[in-house]
């Protein structure tokens, strides 16, 4: 027994019918489904360039500015609606004023429902008004509907605003055709033109705001991806360098373990087995290291033939930098001692990157490199002065990738780093790399 899957039938009819059905679905979703849903008008943000300058209590009240503007607009529409009735008929005047203000007040909590109330109130207001020279929109209804369309369009999407304008046009043209007797007194045209212009401005505002948000989001994603890519590239470089350093020393261990038994005449069998075990473990560790860290190498990457630089090569680095025009000095404090290869390499690279940043961002400035051998670690400090006003070379702006690389090196060694401008206008990088204290044979005794 075979199981068959049935595909849902496509919408029947011509493309015009399908387009009309899609349009009706949009109308139902925007203006019919949950038309009277509770959507309160949010408070205005008070972190803008103007509101930030206001005092504390006044700034708090500024958040209610949209609500106050709506209340003022409702009172204005109510006053206009009261002028539609002549004489002393206060009941009809109050009714027309209420029909003009209620939809506007409803905008505070149910915006789509406010549109329907305004559209329904328009013919009622026109029937109770004494000014038949303005049909089918009495002055109060005209002001009320214009305010309602504008606010609802601001709070919803452009498609909803378009549907509201279409329904307004249907009512206006239908009232002119079925109930109107003097087309010269009809104000449907002015209302439709004014509301169309207002909704067009609101739609353009929506589009610009969405475009701006999309650009900001794209820039944020791009900056994040660029920073992430830079971090991965720096980690890859560090992994390659550490791989070369560790692989070199593991190879030396394996070779020494293999050659050690031949340097002793008639070595004991236990000693031969011990050296064989050392060599096997060294080769296994080297193989595993190459398998794990080798994946970070690019296909065209070739390991350098020369040994990796250490702090002993710092003088050559400073001489090279001085040839480019940078006035740099060096100071060493503490008892110099040999450090682990990873610390030596990272310290050299940090100083190299800090001096490169000085050349790019502060051309013509002087720099100072301080190396401190302290108990439990190594301290580095690279500081440069401000760019001289007489410098002919302009600073080259950067994205901060050099500082990111230095931080990554320090983080991988569980060190600490601070980087920032100095009070004199220069820049300072301070690093501490911890180094475990190893006991010598004399200390053991």
ABEGO torsion letter per residue (X at the ends): XBBBBBBBBBBBEBAAAAAAAAAAAAAAAAAABGAABBBBBBBBBAABAAAAABBAAAAAAAAAAAAAAAAAAAAAAAAAAAAABBEABAAAAAAAAAAAAAAAAAAAABAAAAAAAAAAAAAAAAAABABAABOABBAAAAAAAAAAAAAAAAABBAAAAAAAAAAAAAAAAAAAAAABABAAABAAAAAAAAAAAAAAAAAAAAAAAAAAAAAAAAAAAAAAAAAAAAAAAAAAAAAAAAAAAAAAAAAAAAAAAAAAAAABBGBBAAAAAAAAAAAAAAAAAAAAAAAAAAAABBAABBBBABBBBBAAAAAAAAAAAAAAGBBBBBBBBEBBBBBBAAAAAAAAAAAAAAAAAAAAABBGBBBBBBBBBBBGEBBBBBBBBBBBAABABBBBBBAGAAAAAAAAAAAAAGBBBBBEBBAAGBBBBBBBBBBBBBBBAAAAX
